[in-house]
Amino acid sequence: MKIRLSRPFVIAIFLFTLVSTATAAESSAPPATGKKTVPLWEVQLFVAGFHLPHYRGSKEYETYVVPVPYLEYRGDFLRINKDGVKGIFFRSEYFETDLSAYGNPPVGDGSDARQGMEELDPLVELGPALKWYPKGRLPGMRFYGKAAVRGVLSVDFPGSLKTDYQGIHGEISLVYADQALWGRSHWHSKVTLGTDWTDRDYNAYLYDVPERHVLPDRPAFRSGGGYGGVFLSGHLTRILTDRFSVSGYARWENCTGTAFKDSPLVETDNNFSLGAMVIWTPLRSKKQVDELYSE
């Protein structure tokens, strides 16, 4: 197991994609109308650790230690939060369309499965998403379905910063978020169950083995597009004070039956990711916004 201290690409990826936790304590009491409110913006600092696979299907993991300065902004048409920077195109009680972001960390020359192959640059994904709230937006609680389609770029970092197109990544998921777990407002939770769909270009970047890289135990492989696996993730946040919180993260991924399952670079059907963080909120706005539309 390797431990890497903060590197800019790791900060960027985890800041905008992998840390989807309920991070901030609710500030101030609800106004006289009875509506629950949250600050328009908050400045936070995370100190976080992540234990992640090189890619879905890899037996090899990296551990990252990441200090992250972080801004959360809850505007009507622009949002900066744990899911990234998002433009809100349409929003109602039952539906919302916005921008979805995701990513994957780089894989260096220390990967045994990819020995002698090119390093993998970090991946950055961005595209439209549709959220459906079948029961509407309930105070303190969210249940919604999400469908997203994202274009994928690899980034040559810290080299030329050149980007290359690496395909399409689609996701369909169900999300349940509770801002008062077990009826206690200092416990926040979020659970996501989803499935992925990836095209030929995306799978080729991660899982193809060209003839020039064939070894006795690593035959040539050409990926197709299609089913990309299933995942289940959970986040739990404990608000300690008005300024400090702690949070934990766990994610399970399975690639049984995927379009790339037969690649020799796939060494296992299951991957488990873990994360933990301490969150400090030194600054927040006095202006409040409706909690129902803050996510």
Secondary structure, DSSP 8 states (H G I E B T S, - for coil): -EEE---HHHHHHIIIII-----S---S---TT---EEESEEEEEEEEEEEEESSTT-S-EEEEEEEEEEEEEE-SSEEEETTEEEE--EE-SSEEEEEEEEEE--B-TT-STTTTS--B--EEEEEEEEEE-TT--BTTEEEEEEEEEEEEEEE-TTTT--EEEEEEEEEEEEEEEESSGGG-TTEEEEEEEEEEEE-HHHHHHHH-B-GGG-BTTB--B----EEEEEEEEEEEEEE-SSSEEEEEEEEEEE-TT-TTTT-TT---SEEEEEEEEEEEEEEE-S-EEEGGG--
